[in-house]
Amino acid sequence: MNNDLFKEYLLDYVEIYTPMAKALAYWHTQALGFTLVATSGGEMEKQNISSYVLVSGWIRLVLTSTYPTLRPAANPEIASFLARNYSGIKRIALRADSVGDLFEKSVANGAIPTKLPLVTEDESGSFEEASIKLFDDCEISFTDRSSYQGIFKPGYKVARGHGLQKSLLFSVDHIATHTRINEIAYWTKYLSNTIGIDLVQSIPKSDENRTGMILNISQSFDRKLTVVMAEPETYKRKSNVQQDLEIFGPGIHHLAFATSDLPETIRILNERNVEFMDVPDSYYELLRKNEDFEDVDLDTLQRWGIIIDKEEDSYLLQKFMKPISDRSYFFYELVQRVNGYDGFALKNITMLRKAAEMEMAKSERV
């Protein structure tokens, strides 16, 4: 691991390119409890860019759109991403002490540069940023805002903040991605060489692996940045990952947000009409047959459709939202880690698949 690249891994922001940023920003504030803090202005508006900055706890999301007018065309970089992806994550930004030094080291270690270091300024100071390639259409950006006192960065203005008072979500737990067959090893090594996060756990191809995919988890030394990569085991038997790749291509599949009380968070979000993916009842049948879960309130978990992975007295609770746009690919996950659980619920993947098979067998008997 290249420990000299970062002293610590601070996620500065995650930027989503989306066709209707204003509408999606409103949904984030009213449904998920984010607060709108900044909007685009000035030169960005002249380039037909509309952008909204939202915060919840330590999470900072940037939702960005472009639009044509009678004279200027839509911003070509954003428009091309939207044409290929519709709505999804374009950029993961990491704080850097020196953007130039980090960019040089990263490129020397094999990073593909997409944006050279650039300093922008306004009355609030200077902001520096550079980017390297990730997958087909995504980027990892390095940012230095130590000399900037503004709300976000040049080109943005303070918003008349609106949102709910209490933040339900406080950090990004992990970033989940899909890669093509034979790409996962390349991108795992790429992330290790270029930003210094290394493979910590994996599910390789084997007779015991019935998930339909190969899984690699890469993590920073301080555990503040975790990237989960999934690759189809084969193209001959269509897994969910392979089907997604055929339709949408590789990229960031979902973001996982951490919350301190998952059942209560789900209850509140249900009242705001947030939609979640269903969990088959057979999953909880399997848990009730497992003595490791005798001390867990499975009735509450089943009521809210929460899945669980347990390691001794620590455990992870998970709940998946339905896609946040009409594109059935990119979505959010909610997680709660209890008693220091630091794993990745790999056993849950197999258990959910077995539960799905049980549900299918039930339907065939009807």
Residue pairs with C-beta under 8 A, 6 or more apart in sequence:
1 192
1 196
1 197
1 198
1 221
2 105
2 109
2 192
2 193
2 195
2 196
3 196
3 221
4 105
4 196
5 102
5 105
5 106
5 195
5 196
6 94
6 96
6 102
6 195
6 196
6 220
7 97
8 222
8 224
9 94
9 197
9 220
9 222
9 224
9 225
10 94
10 95
10 224
11 58
11 60
11 92
11 93
11 94
11 95
11 172
11 224
11 225
12 60
12 93
12 94
12 95
12 141
12 143
12 145
13 53
13 60
13 61
13 62
13 91
13 93
13 143
14 59
14 60
14 61
14 62
14 89
14 91
14 92
14 93
14 172
14 255
15 61
15 62
15 63
15 64
15 89
15 90
15 91
15 93
16 24
16 61
16 62
16 63
16 64
16 87
16 88
16 89
16 90
17 64
17 65
17 78
17 81
17 82
17 85
17 87
17 88
17 89
17 90
18 24
18 63
18 64
18 65
18 82
18 86
18 87
18 88
18 325
19 65
19 82
19 86
19 87
19 325
20 65
21 50
21 51
21 52
21 63
21 64
21 65
22 50
22 52
22 65
24 63
24 87
24 324
24 325
25 36
25 52
25 54
25 63
27 324
28 34
28 54
28 61
28 63
29 35
29 36
29 54
29 162
29 163
29 164
30 163
30 164
30 272
31 269
31 272
31 273
31 274
32 56
32 168
32 169
32 269
32 274
32 332
33 56
33 163
33 164
33 166
33 167
33 168
33 169
33 268
34 54
34 55
34 56
34 59
34 61
34 163
34 167
34 169
35 54
35 55
35 56
35 161
35 162
35 163
35 164
35 167
36 52
36 53
36 54
36 159
36 161
36 162
36 163
37 53
37 54
37 55
37 151
37 152
37 158
37 159
37 161
38 52
38 53
38 151
38 152
38 156
38 157
38 158
38 159
39 50
39 51
39 52
39 53
39 156
39 157
39 159
40 49
40 50
40 51
40 52
40 64
40 155
40 156
40 157
41 155
41 156
41 157
42 155
42 157
43 155
44 50
44 51
44 155
44 156
46 72
47 66
47 72
47 75
48 66
48 67
48 68
48 69
48 72
48 73
48 74
48 75
49 64
49 65
49 66
49 75
49 78
50 64
50 65
50 66
50 67
51 62
51 63
51 64
51 65
51 155
51 156
52 62
52 63
52 64
52 159
53 60
53 61
53 62
53 151
53 152
53 156
53 159
54 60
54 61
54 62
54 63
54 163
55 61
56 167
56 168
56 169
56 170
56 257
57 167
57 169
57 170
57 171
58 170
58 171
58 172
59 169
59 170
59 171
59 172
59 257
62 91
62 152
64 78
64 90
65 78
65 82
66 74
66 75
66 78
66 79
66 82
67 74
68 74
73 79
81 88
81 90
81 137
84 136
84 137
84 249
85 137
85 248
85 249
85 251
85 327
86 325
86 326
86 327
87 324
87 325
87 326
87 327
87 330
88 137
88 251
88 252
88 327
88 329
88 330
89 138
89 175
89 251
89 252
89 255
89 330
90 137
90 138
90 139
91 131
91 138
91 139
91 140
91 141
92 134
92 138
92 139
92 140
92 141
92 175
92 252
93 129
93 140
93 141
93 142
93 143
94 140
94 141
94 142
94 143
94 195
94 225
95 142
95 143
95 144
95 145
96 102
96 142
96 143
96 144
97 144
97 146
98 144
99 117
99 128
99 129
99 130
99 142
99 143
99 144
100 117
100 128
100 130
102 130
102 142
103 111
103 113
103 116
103 117
103 130
103 132
103 142
106 132
106 142
106 194
106 195
107 113
107 132
109 193
109 194
110 190
110 193
110 194
111 132
111 133
111 190
111 193
111 194
112 132
112 133
113 130
113 131
113 132
113 133
114 131
114 132
114 133
114 139
115 129
115 130
115 131
115 139
115 141
116 130
117 128
117 129
117 130
118 128
118 129
118 130
119 126
119 127
119 128
120 126
120 127
120 128
120 129
120 153
120 154
120 155
121 127
121 154
122 150
122 154
122 155
124 148
124 149
124 150
124 151
124 154
125 147
125 148
125 149
125 150
126 147
126 148
127 143
127 144
127 145
127 147
127 148
127 150
127 153
127 154
128 143
128 144
129 141
129 142
129 143
129 144
129 153
130 141
130 142
131 139
131 140
131 141
131 142
132 139
132 140
132 194
133 139
133 140
134 140
134 187
135 177
135 179
135 187
135 250
135 251
135 252
136 249
136 250
136 251
137 249
137 251
138 251
138 252
140 194
140 195
143 153
145 153
148 154
150 156
151 157
151 158
168 259
168 265
168 268
168 269
169 257
169 258
169 259
169 265
169 334
170 257
170 258
170 259
170 260
171 257
171 258
172 255
172 256
172 257
172 258
173 226
173 256
173 257
173 258
173 333
173 335
173 337
174 226
174 227
174 228
174 256
174 344
175 225
175 226
175 227
175 228
175 252
175 255
175 256
176 227
176 228
176 229
176 230
176 252
176 253
176 254
176 255
176 256
176 333
177 187
177 227
177 228
177 229
177 230
177 250
177 251
177 252
177 253
178 229
178 230
178 231
178 241
178 244
178 245
178 250
178 251
178 253
179 187
179 229
179 230
179 231
179 250
180 231
180 232
180 245
180 250
181 231
181 232
181 234
181 235
182 231
183 231
183 250
184 214
184 216
184 229
184 230
184 231
185 216
187 229
188 199
188 216
188 218
188 229
191 197
191 218
191 227
192 198
192 199
192 218
196 220
196 221
197 218
197 219
197 220
197 225
197 226
197 227
198 218
198 219
199 216
199 217
199 218
200 217
200 218
200 219
201 216
201 217
201 343
201 344
201 346
202 214
202 215
202 216
202 217
203 209
203 211
203 213
203 214
203 215
203 346
203 349
204 214
205 214
205 233
209 233
209 350
210 350
210 353
210 354
211 233
211 239
211 349
211 350
211 353
212 232
212 233
212 237
212 239
212 240
212 241
212 242
212 353
213 230
213 231
213 232
213 233
213 239
213 241
214 230
214 231
214 232
214 233
215 228
215 229
215 230
215 231
215 346
215 349
216 228
216 229
216 231
217 226
217 227
217 228
217 229
217 344
218 226
218 227
218 229
219 225
219 226
219 227
220 226
223 342
226 344
228 344
230 241
230 253
231 241
232 239
232 241
232 242
232 245
233 239
234 242
235 242
244 253
244 329
247 329
248 327
248 329
252 330
253 329
253 330
253 331
254 320
254 330
254 331
254 332
254 333
255 332
255 333
256 318
256 332
256 333
256 334
256 335
257 332
257 333
257 334
257 335
258 334
258 335
258 336
258 337
259 265
259 334
259 335
259 336
260 336
261 336
262 304
262 306
262 317
262 319
262 334
262 335
262 336
263 300
263 301
263 303
263 304
263 306
265 334
266 276
266 304
266 305
266 306
266 319
266 334
267 304
269 276
270 276
274 321
275 321
275 322
276 305
276 319
276 320
276 321
276 322
277 305
277 320
277 321
277 322
278 305
279 302
279 305
279 306
279 307
279 352
279 355
280 352
280 355
280 356
280 358
280 359
281 302
281 359
282 354
282 355
282 356
282 358
282 359
282 362
283 307
283 351
283 352
283 355
284 298
284 301
284 302
285 355
285 358
286 351
286 354
286 355
286 358
287 293
287 296
287 298
287 301
287 308
288 298
292 310
293 308
293 310
296 308
296 310
296 315
300 306
301 307
301 308
301 317
304 319
305 319
306 317
306 318
306 319
307 317
307 318
307 319
307 345
307 348
307 352
308 315
308 316
308 317
308 318
308 348
309 315
309 316
309 318
309 341
309 343
309 345
309 346
309 347
309 348
310 316
311 341
311 343
313 339
314 337
314 338
314 339
314 340
314 341
314 342
315 338
315 339
315 341
316 335
316 336
316 337
316 338
316 341
316 343
316 345
317 335
317 336
317 338
318 333
318 334
318 335
318 345
318 348
319 333
319 334
319 335
320 331
320 332
320 333
320 334
321 331
321 332
321 333
321 334
322 331
323 329
323 330
323 331
324 330
324 331
324 332
